[in-house]
Amino acid sequence: MKQLFLILLFTTFLLPLAAQSAGEPTAHLPKHEVRAAWLTTLYGLDWPRSQATTREGVRKQKAELIEILDRLKAANFNTVLFQARTRGDVFYRSKIEPFNSILTGKTGGDPGYDPLAFAIEECHKRGMECHAWMVSIPLGNRKHVASLGKTSVTKRKSAICVPYKQEYFLNPGHPQTKEYLMSLVREIIENYDVDGVHFDYLRYPENALRFPDTYDFRKYANGRNLAQWRRDNITEIIRYIYNKVKLLKPWVKVSTSPIGKYRDTSRYSSRGWNAFHTVYQDVQGWLGEGIQDQIYPMVYFRGNHFYPFVLDWQEQSNGRQVVPGLGIYFLDPSEGDWTLDEIERQMYFIRAHRLAGEAHFRTKYLMDNTQGVYDVLEGRFYIAPALQPAMPWIDNLPPAAPGRLTVAPQTGGYIHLSWTPATDNDTRNAPTYVVYGSNAYPVDTSNPENIIAQRVQGTEHIYAPILPWNTKKYFAVTAVDRCGNESEACSEAELRNFEL
């Protein structure tokens, strides 16, 4: 315990000071790191601001999303958690649930395009992953459910829905609930080139001792007490969906955003707010069983409510990716009294203990640059791109290296690179490519500052240096599969006869 205290003291206070005094943080930049933002569509909190009721409205709605993605890309984010399902309504063309009213001002109103498909396409253009973020169990208050009319799941599948405290919920204790949620997931997995499905609120309501599941408990408990039965219900939903997704597309990441504290640690109390007891999420059990690829625990806390609980997640990760969710919304004076150094210390801590990365809740505060948070990410923490961490438990074989890299200058200061394609053991997906550039030979592909582009599709890339005198002289290309395995680099090519 004394050692833990010293670790916390060092990483909380001394590590940030050391990094700042050293000037450039380059030495601490990881090549592989999840850099995610939750993009909230509920009530249009992050997007959209305008309604798609006309051609101009569609154009504006798309442009708003493009602006967000451009800024995330400029700050070297690589993951967008796009809220595709809110509370019984969706942001994609579904045969099961209606379009969310925020898109057009009308429940079920067709915006004239598919927002999820558009988000995925635009993320991929920018080398970013797009995960379909799905609110799982809550269905909204009575007014919202009434607004959905006959399209509401409470009307179509009333047996799996229950009212509780002026709201409606899917009933985790009903065996058909997992099948209904999987029908939504299957719709997304089969119809969209999504990189992940991300489950929010896959849990019971907080401290829900009177949640109306007595009948199901008596029918299905089989000798278990209420708490264990409820935890098993949530685990069974996770297990069922995870296994089904892996049968369809094993490279699609399955993740959840659990309550930020799993349970009390040996030294620090969760003060009655934890995943295990409060909302019946046995997340460490999911990790141990291997039915999660990533978790994004909502560690929206400070001090000893953050650091020991983040370590607890990492220690029980079973090799899966732990991506703490950071509460940057608390930087807004109307939300909390945090200062920017709270977030900076947390990020230094995450890197010092080699977690998979971090996610920021939520995108609005990045776009607003609240207390300079966007600036510090772009200018200090994310100054170079990062690749996605690999998933060796799914596939640990990298593609063959691409070959015959050629580099040729073009008019206007552009540089054309081309290569022969790589091959991968998974023939369902052609590898994408990472382009590296450097003025030193050989090109150091372990240095993220040398990454020029990632997730390049096809076998050519046009490199446009921001400034002509920053043009790189040597280039290399690697292939990456959908599970993040990277090939050896093809032979470095030298740029010759380049003229401004």
C-alpha positions in Angstrom: 0.0 0.0 0.0 2.9 2.3 0.7 4.3 1.5 -2.8 0.9 2.3 -4.3 0.8 5.7 -2.5 4.3 6.6 -3.9 3.2 5.6 -7.4 0.2 7.8 -7.1 2.2 10.7 -5.7 4.7 10.4 -8.5 2.3 10.1 -11.4 -0.2 12.6 -10.0 2.3 15.4 -9.2 5.9 14.8 -10.2 5.4 13.2 -13.6 3.6 16.2 -15.2 6.2 18.6 -13.8 9.0 16.4 -15.2 7.4 16.3 -18.6 6.8 20.0 -18.7 10.3 20.9 -17.6 11.7 18.6 -20.3 10.0 20.8 -22.9 9.0 18.5 -25.8 6.9 15.5 -24.7 7.9 13.5 -27.8 9.7 10.8 -25.8 6.4 10.0 -24.1 4.3 9.7 -27.2 3.0 6.2 -27.7 2.7 4.8 -31.2 -0.4 2.9 -30.3 -3.1 4.6 -28.4 -6.9 5.0 -28.4 -7.8 8.6 -28.6 -11.6 8.7 -28.5 -14.4 11.2 -28.3 -18.0 10.5 -27.4 -20.1 12.3 -30.0 -23.5 12.7 -28.4 -26.6 12.9 -30.7 -29.2 12.8 -27.9 -31.0 16.1 -28.0 -28.3 17.3 -30.4 -26.0 17.9 -27.5 -22.9 17.5 -29.8 -24.6 17.2 -33.2 -26.7 18.1 -35.1 -27.6 21.7 -34.6 -29.7 22.1 -37.7 -32.6 20.0 -39.1 -32.5 18.1 -42.3 -35.9 19.1 -43.8 -34.6 20.6 -47.0 -31.6 20.0 -49.3 -29.9 23.0 -47.7 -30.7 21.5 -44.2 -29.1 18.2 -45.2 -26.0 20.0 -46.5 -25.7 22.0 -43.3 -26.2 19.0 -41.1 -23.5 17.1 -42.9 -21.2 20.1 -42.9 -21.6 20.4 -39.1 -20.4 16.8 -38.7 -17.6 17.3 -41.2 -16.4 20.3 -39.2 -16.3 18.3 -36.0 -14.4 15.4 -37.6 -12.0 17.7 -39.3 -11.1 19.3 -35.9 -10.8 15.9 -34.3 -8.5 14.7 -37.1 -6.4 17.9 -36.8 -5.8 17.0 -33.1 -4.8 13.4 -34.0 -7.9 11.7 -32.6 -8.4 8.3 -34.0 -11.7 7.0 -32.6 -15.2 8.5 -32.7 -17.9 6.9 -30.6 -20.9 8.0 -32.6 -24.2 7.8 -30.8 -26.3 5.6 -33.1 -29.1 4.7 -30.7 -30.4 6.9 -28.0 -33.6 5.8 -26.3 -35.6 3.5 -28.5 -34.8 5.6 -31.6 -31.8 5.6 -33.9 -29.5 7.6 -36.3 -29.4 5.0 -39.1 -31.9 3.4 -41.5 -33.5 0.8 -39.3 -36.3 -1.7 -39.9 -36.7 -2.0 -36.1 -36.7 1.5 -34.5 -37.5 4.9 -35.9 -35.2 7.8 -36.7 -34.6 10.2 -33.8 -36.6 13.4 -34.0 -33.6 15.7 -33.6 -32.7 15.0 -37.3 -35.8 16.5 -38.8 -38.0 17.7 -36.0 -40.3 14.7 -36.4 -40.1 11.3 -34.9 -39.3 8.8 -37.7 -38.6 11.6 -40.1 -36.2 10.6 -42.9 -33.4 13.1 -43.1 -32.7 12.2 -46.7 -29.4 10.4 -46.0 -28.1 7.8 -43.5 -26.3 9.6 -40.7 -24.4 6.5 -39.4 -23.2 5.6 -42.9 -22.1 9.2 -43.5 -20.3 9.3 -40.2 -18.5 6.0 -40.9 -17.4 7.1 -44.4 -16.2 10.5 -43.2 -14.3 9.0 -40.2 -12.6 6.5 -42.5 -11.6 9.2 -44.9 -9.7 10.8 -42.0 -8.1 7.6 -40.8 -10.3 7.4 -37.8 -12.4 4.5 -36.5 -16.1 4.9 -36.0 -17.9 2.9 -33.3 -21.7 2.7 -33.1 -22.5 3.9 -29.6 -25.8 2.4 -28.4 -27.7 3.3 -25.3 -28.9 -0.1 -24.3 -31.5 -0.5 -21.5 -33.3 2.9 -20.9 -36.1 3.7 -23.3 -36.9 7.2 -22.1 -39.6 8.9 -20.1 -43.4 8.6 -20.6 -43.5 11.6 -22.9 -40.7 10.4 -25.1 -42.2 6.9 -25.3 -45.6 8.4 -26.2 -44.0 10.4 -29.0 -42.8 7.2 -30.6 -46.3 5.9 -30.9 -46.7 2.5 -32.4 -43.0 2.4 -33.4 -41.9 2.3 -29.8 -40.5 -1.0 -28.6 -42.9 -0.7 -25.6 -45.7 -1.2 -28.0 -44.1 -3.8 -30.3 -42.3 -5.8 -27.6 -44.2 -5.0 -24.5 -43.2 -8.2 -22.8 -39.6 -7.1 -22.5 -40.3 -3.6 -21.3 -41.0 -2.3 -17.8 -42.0 1.1 -16.3 -39.9 2.3 -13.4 -39.8 5.8 -11.8 -41.6 7.6 -14.6 -39.4 5.9 -17.3 -39.4 2.8 -19.4 -36.6 0.2 -19.5 -35.8 -3.0 -21.3 -36.0 -5.8 -18.7 -32.5 -7.4 -18.4 -34.2 -10.4 -16.7 -36.3 -11.3 -19.7 -34.6 -13.9 -21.9 -35.8 -12.1 -25.1 -34.1 -8.8 -24.2 -30.7 -10.0 -25.3 -32.3 -11.1 -28.6 -33.9 -7.8 -29.2 -30.7 -5.9 -28.6 -28.8 -8.3 -30.8 -31.3 -7.7 -33.6 -30.3 -4.0 -33.5 -26.6 -4.9 -33.4 -27.0 -7.3 -36.3 -28.7 -4.6 -38.3 -25.6 -2.4 -37.8 -23.0 -5.1 -38.2 -24.4 -6.5 -41.4 -25.2 -3.2 -43.1 -22.4 -0.9 -42.1 -18.6 -1.0 -42.1 -18.5 0.0 -38.5 -15.3 -0.6 -36.5 -17.0 -1.2 -33.1 -20.3 -1.4 -31.2 -20.1 0.4 -27.9 -22.8 -0.1 -25.3 -23.8 2.6 -22.8 -26.1 2.0 -19.9 -26.0 -1.8 -20.2 -26.9 -2.0 -16.6 -29.8 -1.7 -14.2 -30.9 1.7 -12.9 -29.0 3.0 -9.9 -29.9 1.3 -6.6 -33.0 -0.2 -8.2 -34.1 -2.4 -5.3 -37.7 -2.0 -6.4 -37.1 -2.5 -10.1 -40.2 -4.5 -11.3 -38.6 -7.8 -12.1 -40.0 -9.9 -9.2 -41.9 -12.3 -11.6 -38.8 -12.9 -13.7 -36.6 -13.4 -10.6 -38.9 -16.0 -9.2 -39.1 -17.8 -12.6 -35.4 -17.7 -13.6 -33.3 -17.3 -10.4 -32.7 -21.0 -9.8 -31.5 -20.4 -6.2 -29.4 -17.3 -6.8 -30.0 -14.2 -4.7 -31.4 -11.1 -6.4 -28.1 -9.3 -6.8 -26.3 -12.2 -8.3 -29.2 -13.0 -10.6 -29.2 -9.4 -11.9 -25.4 -9.4 -12.5 -25.8 -12.7 -14.4 -28.5 -11.2 -16.5 -26.3 -8.3 -17.7 -23.4 -10.7 -18.2 -25.5 -13.0 -20.3 -26.6 -10.1 -22.5 -22.9 -9.2 -23.0 -21.9 -12.8 -23.6 -24.7 -13.4 -26.1 -24.0 -10.2 -28.1 -20.2 -10.6 -28.0 -20.3 -14.1 -29.3 -22.8 -13.3 -32.1 -20.8 -10.3 -33.2 -17.6 -12.4 -33.4 -19.4 -14.9 -35.6 -20.5 -12.1 -38.0 -17.4 -9.9 -38.1 -14.7 -10.9 -35.5 -12.7 -7.7 -36.1 -15.6 -5.4 -34.9 -14.7 -4.3 -31.4 -17.3 -4.8 -28.7 -17.1 -2.5 -25.7 -19.1 -0.9 -22.9 -18.9 2.2 -20.8 -19.4 0.9 -17.2 -19.7 2.9 -14.1 -16.2 4.3 -13.3 -15.5 2.3 -10.1 -15.8 -1.5 -10.3 -16.1 -1.9 -6.5 -14.2 -0.8 -3.4 -10.5 -1.4 -3.6 -8.5 -2.7 -0.6 -7.7 0.9 0.5 -10.2 3.2 -1.2 -14.0 3.1 -0.8 -16.2 3.7 -3.8 -18.6 5.4 -1.4 -21.6 3.3 -2.5 -21.2 4.2 -6.2 -19.8 1.3 -8.2 -20.5 -1.0 -11.1 -20.7 -4.3 -9.2 -23.2 -3.4 -6.4 -25.0 -0.2 -7.6 -25.9 -1.2 -11.2 -25.0 -5.0 -11.3 -22.2 -4.8 -13.8 -19.6 -7.6 -13.2 -17.2 -5.9 -15.6 -14.0 -7.6 -14.3 -15.9 -10.9 -14.8 -16.5 -9.9 -18.5 -12.9 -9.1 -18.9 -11.8 -12.4 -17.3 -14.1 -14.3 -19.5 -12.9 -12.5 -22.6 -16.3 -11.2 -23.7 -15.1 -7.6 -24.1 -12.5 -6.2 -26.4 -12.4 -2.8 -24.8 -14.0 -1.1 -21.8 -14.4 2.7 -21.4 -15.1 3.1 -17.6 -16.6 6.5 -16.9 -14.0 7.6 -14.4 -15.3 11.2 -14.1 -13.6 11.8 -10.8 -10.6 13.4 -9.3 -7.8 12.5 -6.9 -8.2 9.2 -5.0 -11.5 8.7 -6.7 -9.7 8.4 -10.0 -6.1 7.0 -9.7 -6.6 3.8 -7.6 -9.7 2.8 -9.5 -8.1 3.2 -12.9 -5.2 1.0 -11.6 -7.8 -1.5 -10.5 -9.3 -1.7 -14.0 -5.9 -2.1 -15.5 -4.8 -4.8 -13.1 -7.9 -6.9 -13.9 -7.9 -6.3 -17.6 -6.9 -9.8 -18.7 -5.0 -8.2 -21.6 -8.1 -6.4 -22.9 -8.0 -2.7 -23.7 -8.9 -0.3 -20.8 -9.7 3.2 -22.1 -10.7 5.4 -19.2 -13.4 8.0 -19.9 -12.3 11.4 -18.8 -14.9 13.9 -17.6 -13.8 17.0 -19.5 -17.3 18.4 -19.2 -16.3 19.3 -15.6 -14.0 22.0 -17.0 -17.2 24.0 -17.8 -17.9 26.2 -14.8 -21.6 25.3 -15.1 -20.7 21.6 -14.6 -17.9 21.7 -12.1 -14.9 23.5 -10.7 -12.2 21.5 -12.4 -9.1 23.1 -13.8 -7.3 21.9 -16.9 -4.4 20.5 -14.9 -6.8 17.8 -13.5 -7.2 16.3 -17.0 -3.5 16.7 -17.8 -2.5 14.8 -14.6 -5.0 12.0 -15.5 -3.6 11.7 -19.0 0.0 11.5 -17.8 -1.1 8.9 -15.3 -2.8 6.8 -18.0 0.3 6.9 -20.2 2.7 6.2 -17.3 0.7 3.0 -16.5 0.4 2.0 -20.2 -3.4 1.9 -20.4 -4.8 1.6 -24.0 -5.7 5.3 -24.2 -8.5 7.6 -23.1 -11.9 8.9 -24.2 -13.2 12.4 -23.7 -16.8 13.1 -22.6 -17.9 14.9 -24.6 -17.2 16.4 -28.0 -18.8 19.8 -27.4 -16.2 20.7 -24.8 -13.4 19.8 -27.3 -15.0 21.9 -30.0 -15.5 24.8 -27.5 -11.9 24.4 -26.3 -13.1 24.7 -22.8 -10.3 26.0 -20.6 -8.0 25.2 -23.5 -8.5 21.5 -23.5 -8.4 21.1 -27.2 -5.2 23.2 -27.4 -3.4 21.1 -24.9 -4.4 17.9 -26.6 -3.3 19.1 -30.0 -0.2 20.9 -28.9 1.1 18.6 -26.1 -0.5 15.1 -25.8 -1.5 14.3 -29.4 1.2 16.1 -31.4 1.7 13.0 -33.6 -0.7 10.5 -34.9 -1.3 7.1 -33.1 -2.3 3.8 -34.5 -5.0 1.6 -32.9 -3.7 -1.0 -30.4 -3.9 -4.5 -31.8 -6.4 -7.2 -30.7 -4.1 -10.4 -30.6 -6.9 -12.4 -28.9 -8.8 -12.1 -32.2 -5.9 -12.3 -34.7 -2.2 -12.0 -34.1 -0.9 -12.6 -37.6 0.2 -9.4 -39.4 -0.3 -9.0 -43.1 2.6 -9.6 -45.6 4.5 -6.4 -46.3 3.5 -4.4 -49.3 6.2 -4.2 -52.0 7.9 -2.0 -54.7 7.3 1.4 -53.1 7.9 4.2 -55.6 7.9 7.9 -55.0 7.5 10.6 -57.6 7.1 14.4 -57.4 4.2 16.0 -59.1 3.4 19.6 -60.0 2.1 21.8 -57.3 4.4 20.4 -54.6 2.5 17.1 -54.4 4.2 13.7 -54.0 2.8 10.5 -55.4 3.5 7.2 -53.6 2.5 3.8 -54.9 3.2 0.2 -53.9 2.0 -3.3 -54.7 -0.7 -4.7 -52.4 -0.1 -6.7 -49.2 -2.0 -9.9 -48.4 -3.6 -10.9 -45.1 -4.7 -14.2 -43.6 -8.3 -12.7 -43.3 -9.3 -12.6 -47.0 -12.6 -10.8 -46.1 -10.8 -7.5 -45.6 -8.0 -6.0 -47.7 -5.3 -4.5 -45.4 -5.1 -0.7 -45.2 -1.8 1.1 -45.2 0.3 3.4 -43.0 2.6 5.8 -44.8 5.8 7.0 -43.0 8.1 9.8 -44.0 11.5 11.0 -42.6 14.6 12.9 -43.5 16.7 10.1 -41.9 17.4 6.8 -43.5 16.2 4.2 -42.7 12.7 5.5 -41.8 12.0 4.8 -38.2 8.5 3.3 -38.3 8.5 3.0 -34.5 8.4 6.8 -34.2 4.8 8.1 -34.4 6.1 11.5 -35.5 7.0 9.8 -38.9 3.4 8.8 -39.6 2.1 10.8 -42.6 -1.2 8.9 -43.1 -3.0 5.9 -41.8 -5.9 3.7 -42.9 -5.0 4.4 -46.5 -7.1 2.3 -48.8 -5.8 1.1 -52.2 -2.1 1.1 -53.2 -1.3 4.8 -53.7 -1.3 8.0 -51.7 -0.8 11.7 -52.5 1.3 13.4 -50.0 0.9 17.1 -49.8 3.4 18.7 -47.4 1.9 21.7 -45.4 5.1 23.6 -46.2 7.5 22.7 -49.1 10.6 22.9 -46.9 9.0 20.3 -44.5 8.9 17.7 -47.4 10.3 14.4 -46.3 13.1 12.7 -48.2 12.6 9.0 -47.4 9.3 7.0 -47.2 8.1 3.6 -46.1 4.7 1.9 -46.1 3.3 -0.9 -43.9 0.1 -2.8 -44.1 -2.4 -3.1 -41.1 -5.3 -5.6 -40.8 -8.6 -4.9 -39.1 -7.3 -6.2 -35.8 -4.4 -3.7 -35.7 -1.6 -6.1 -36.7 1.1 -4.2 -38.6 3.4 -5.7 -41.2 7.0 -5.1 -41.8 7.8 -2.0 -43.8 8.4 -2.3 -47.5 11.8 -1.0 -48.7 12.3 2.7 -48.1 12.1 4.9 -51.2 13.9 8.2 -51.7 12.4 11.3 -53.2 14.6 12.7 -55.9 14.5 15.7 -58.2 11.9 17.5 -56.1 11.4 21.1 -57.1 9.3 23.7 -55.4 
